[in-house]
Amino acid sequence: MFFFLSKTLGTMLLPINFLIGIGVLGAILLLTRRAAFGRRLLAASVLLLALCGFSPIGKWLILPLEQRFPPWDASHGAPDGIVVLGGGIEPDLSAAHGRPILDRSGDRLVAAAELARQYPNARIVYSGGNANLIGDDSAKEADYALSILEDLGVAKARLSAERLSRNTVENAELVKAVANPKPGERWLLVTSAFHMPRSIGLFRKAGFPVEAYPVDWRASQSKAFSFSSVAINGLERTEVAMREWIGLTAYWVTGKTDRFLPGPDPK
């Protein structure tokens, strides 16, 4: 049920979808006796889309998420294992074209390959299935990810796949069984910086202690007040940030995390 709601209600509430929906409703109302209200909805939709697209609002929303966890401190020693969360590959497009197709979060795979070279004794577990709500879900992201990592020089014997997860809740719950971490082992969690607070909260709830290794940043403090010259860039940042804030709220309200905005372990 949670997965279904996240793919339906959660998707409808995302800014671009919501604002386009308001605009469409406004256009329909222009043909009725509520034309005046329709004009206001249409104007509000256009203005808010422009605000999200060109203003720094997307950066303001995403920076608190990306800055929640600092870069990983390598001085504490080599990790025993590395968990890489899915989201860097388009499984359906990969299946259609017969080769792995990376998306915007492909930096997760690059970081995994770099860590594998730096720490040759660490195990690597890639967690990612297919997030389709309906239709074919036979293309599994983890299968393509392992193929890429092998091509980048990571030995097959070091790689494991968790192929069933469809969202971050399932990532945390299912990857623990695959990784089977031993007491005292240190595991890194590689995912996008904006996604790290939600991920860490869910892994803690699942009883799998991990250390944050954030990658794939989308904003910087030095340009927090700069405007976007291309609307799609601002809209994408706003969309990504709002998806995370909605997810954090939903997981906290439903008890899937113990804190609204998980942060570094004070220990």
N, C-alpha and C positions, 0 to 999 in steps of 0.2 A: 504493500500500500504506500509506504514512504517513497519508494522509487517511482511509482505511478504518479503520485502527487508532485514530486520534484520535476517530472517530465511534462506535466500538464499545467497545474496551477503555478508552479515555480517559473516555468517558461513564460506564461502569460504575464507575470508580474515584472519581467525584465524590462528595463526602461524603453528600449527601442520598440519592442512588441507592444508594450502598454501605450506608448505615445502614438504609434501608428494606429492602434486600435481606437484611440480617442479621436484621431483625425478622420478615420473612416466613419465612425459614428457621427461626427460633426457633419461630414459631407452628406450622409444619409438624411440627417435632420433638416438640411437645407431644403429638402423636398416636402417638408411637412409644416404643420403650424408652429413647430418649435424651431423655425429657421434662425431666429435671433440667438437662441442657445447653441444651435449648431455652428453658427459663425464664431462664437466665443470658443467652443471646443476646438474648432479647426485652427483658429489663431493660436490658441494655447499649445496645441500639438506642434505647430511649426516653430514657434518661439522656443519651446523647451527642447526640441530636437536640435535647433541651432545652438542653444546654450550648452547642451551636452557635447555637441560636436566640435565647437570652436573654443569654448572657455576652458579654464584649467580644472573644472569641477571633477573630471575623471581622475586627474592626478591627485587632487585632494582626497578623493575617496580611496584610491589604491595605495597611496604612500603609507598610511598607518598600518596597513596589512603587510606591505613589503618591508617595513622597518621594524616589525615586531620581533624578528629574530636576527641577530647579527650573523655575519659570515662565520662559517665553522672554523674553530681554532684547532689547527693541525698539531699544535704543540703538545696536546694531550696523548699523542701516540696513534698508532695505526688502528683502524677499526677492524672488527672481525667480519662484519658483513655490511652490505649496502642494499637498501631497498629503494627502487626507482618506481615512482608512481606513473601510471599510464596517463595519457593526455598529449603525448608528443607525436602520435601517429594517427593517420586517418585509416582505420581498418577497412572500411568499405571501398574507399578509393584505391587502397593498396590491392585489394582483391580484384577490383575491376581492371587494374592496369598491370597486375602481375608483378609488382615490385613495391617495396615500402615507400609510402608517401608521408613525409613529415609535415606537421602543421606548425603553428606559431610557437608551440612549446617544445620544439625539438631540442632545445638546449638541455633538457633533462637527459637525453641520450648522450649528448656530447660530454656532459659532466660525468655521466656514469663511465664512459670510456676512459676519460682522464683519470678518474679515481681508480679504475681497474689497473691502469698502468702504474700509478703511484703506489698502490697497495696490492702487490701481486698475490698475497695470501687471503685477501678478503673475498668472501662469496658475494655474488650479485643476484638479487631476486628482482625480477621485473613483474609488476602487478598491473594487469589491465586486460579486460575482456572486450565486450562490445556493449555500448550504452544504448543501443536501439530499443525503443519502447515497443515497437511492433516491427514485423518484417524479419528479414534474414539477419541473424546474429552469428552466423557461422565463421565470419572473419574475426579472428581474435588478435587484438593489438599486441599482446605479449609474444605471439609467434613471430611477427615481423620485427619486433624489437630485438629479440634474441638473434635473429638473422643479421641485423645491422651490427650488433655488438661483436658477433663472431667475425664479420667482415672487417671490423675495426681492430681486430687482433686479440680479442678476449677469448681465452680458451673455453671451449664448450663445457668442460667439466666443472667450471666455476659458475656456470649460469643455471638459474632455475626460473620457472615461469609460474605465475598465478594467473590463470586464464579465464576465471569465471566472474570476477568483480565487474560491476556496472557503474559504481559510484564510489566515493571516498569511504563511505561507511563500510562497504563490502571490501574495499582495499584493505582496510585496517583489520577486519575480522578474518579474512581469508588468507592474507599473506603471512599471518603469524603461524598458521599451520604449516605452510610451505617452508618458511625460514627456520622454524623450530629453534628459536634462540635459547642458548644455554645461560644459566645464571652467571652473571659477571661479564658476559660478552657485551661488546659495544657495537651498536648498529647505527649507520647513518640513514637518514631519510632524505632522498633527493626529490624535490618537486619545486614548482614555481614559487617564488618568494611570496606572491600574493595569496597563494594557496596553502602556505605553511601553517598559519595559525589553526585553520580548520583541520588540517591533516594531523598535526601534533595532538590536538585535543582528542581526536578519534582514536589514534594509536594508544594514547594514555588510557583511554576508557577500555580499550581492548586488552590492556595488560601487556603491551609490547613497548617497552621504553626505547626510544630512538633519539638520536641527536640530529638537530636540524642542519641540513645542507641546502640552503636556498639558492636557486638559480632563476634564470628567465625573468629578470626585472623588467618592468614596463614604464617606470617613471624614476626621476631623480630629484632630490631635494633642490639642487641648483637651478632647476627649471620648473619649479613647482608653480610659478605664477605666469609662465609663458602660455600664450594662446596657440592653438593648432591652426595651421594654414590649410590643412585637409581635414574635412569634417569626419571622415571615416575613422581617423586615428583617435580623435577624442571620443567618438561614439563607442569604439571598441574598448577603450580604457574604462569608460563609464559602465559598459555592459559587464566586463570582467569583474570590476570592483563590486557592482551591485549583486552579481551572482554570488560572490563570496559573502557579502554581508547578509543576504537573504539566507544562504546556507548556514552561516554561523548562528543566526537567530533561530532557524528551524531546528537545528541540532541541539541547541541549548534548551529550547522550550520542550522538546521531546525527550530530554534527558540523555541524549547520545554523547554529550560532552558535559564536563563538570563546570566549565567556565565559559562565559559568553565569548571572550576573546583570549584564548590560550596564549601564554607567553613562555619565555625561557624558564626552565626549572630552577627555582632559587637555590637548590642544592648544588 
